[in-house]
Amino acid sequence: MARKLVLKPVGNNFSLKEHIYEVLKDAITSMNIYSPDANLRLDERQMSEQLGISRTPLREALARLQQEGFVEVVARKGVYIKRKSMEEILEMVTVWAALESMAARLATTRASDTEIGSLRAMVFGFTNDKAKAQLDEYSEANISFHQRILELSHCAMLKDIADGLFIHMRAIRARAMAEGDRVARSIVDHMHIIEAIEARDAGLAGELVRDHTMRLHDHVRKAWEQFERVEQAAR
């Protein structure tokens, strides 16, 4: 997962104001913003050169992202991608656990057999050794797996609310995946979740998804001090 902002040039045939906003938001969402070596500072000159635009529409997009809490202006330093505090992250994980748990319950009654089968396809071939050897690839597959459960709920509002947490959940999941035995536990948990949804067992599916996400909650809480020590050492 990217640890710095990667932008693609913008063509002149677009509505710049909206398109630049979407490009920046997508780039920020794709970053691992909680990595110790993440480059959070946004350089307007470099971004305008990458996008092939002037700074005026870029600043409009950044102002909108600031209002939505994606970036912040640090006095005398510039614009930075905004991280959350430990307390905020833990609350997000708790809310995500509730949302995805309900999504799993709904998936057992609303999703087709083919749709449910897509979950198994996402984890097919990932042994513990392979997942560790291809950690970035497995991390992306893991994130897609959880998003897919939300999609299978066929509840648009539920997924929309979860999408508002996605940038931070994505980055925290990506960072935590490399720590401890979380890869091995993730593979086992995913298979149990899939089996429960395939069995159309709403209660078990919801419980397994909730417990799986709350283990991330407990891991983040315990590891946060180590997160900060590593981050400070990298500065």
Secondary structure as the mmCIF struct_conf table of DSSP 4:
data_model
#
loop_
_struct_conf.conf_type_id
_struct_conf.id
_struct_conf.beg_label_comp_id
_struct_conf.beg_label_asym_id
_struct_conf.beg_label_seq_id
_struct_conf.end_label_comp_id
_struct_conf.end_label_asym_id
_struct_conf.end_label_seq_id
STRN STRN1 ALA A 2 ALA A 2
BEND BEND1 ARG A 3 LYS A 4
TURN_TY1_P TURN_TY1_P1 ASN A 12 ASN A 13
BEND BEND2 PHE A 14 PHE A 14
HELX_RH_AL_P HELX_RH_AL_P1 LEU A 16 THR A 29
TURN_TY1_P TURN_TY1_P2 SER A 30 SER A 30
STRN STRN2 MET A 31 MET A 31
TURN_TY1_P TURN_TY1_P3 ILE A 33 TYR A 34
BEND BEND3 SER A 35 SER A 35
TURN_TY1_P TURN_TY1_P4 PRO A 36 ASP A 37
STRN STRN3 ARG A 41 LEU A 42
HELX_RH_AL_P HELX_RH_AL_P2 GLU A 44 LEU A 51
TURN_TY1_P TURN_TY1_P5 GLY A 52 GLY A 52
BEND BEND4 ILE A 53 ILE A 53
HELX_RH_AL_P HELX_RH_AL_P3 ARG A 55 GLN A 67
TURN_TY1_P TURN_TY1_P6 GLU A 68 GLY A 69
BEND BEND5 PHE A 70 PHE A 70
STRN STRN4 VAL A 71 VAL A 74
TURN_TY1_P TURN_TY1_P7 ALA A 75 LYS A 77
STRN STRN5 GLY A 78 ILE A 81
HELX_LH_PP_P HELX_LH_PP_P1 LYS A 82 SER A 85
HELX_RH_AL_P HELX_RH_AL_P4 MET A 86 ARG A 110
BEND BEND6 ALA A 111 ALA A 111
HELX_RH_AL_P HELX_RH_AL_P5 ASP A 113 VAL A 123
TURN_TY1_P TURN_TY1_P8 PHE A 124 GLY A 125
HELX_RH_AL_P HELX_RH_AL_P6 ASN A 128 ALA A 133
TURN_TY1_P TURN_TY1_P9 GLN A 134 GLN A 134
HELX_RH_AL_P HELX_RH_AL_P7 LEU A 135 LEU A 152
TURN_TY1_P TURN_TY1_P10 SER A 153 HIS A 154
HELX_RH_AL_P HELX_RH_AL_P8 ALA A 156 ASP A 163
TURN_TY1_P TURN_TY1_P11 GLY A 164 LEU A 165
HELX_RH_AL_P HELX_RH_AL_P9 PHE A 166 MET A 177
TURN_TY1_P TURN_TY1_P12 ALA A 178 ALA A 178
BEND BEND7 GLU A 179 GLU A 179
TURN_TY1_P TURN_TY1_P13 GLY A 180 ASP A 181
HELX_RH_AL_P HELX_RH_AL_P10 ARG A 182 GLU A 198
TURN_TY1_P TURN_TY1_P14 ALA A 199 ARG A 200
HELX_RH_AL_P HELX_RH_AL_P11 ALA A 202 ALA A 234
#
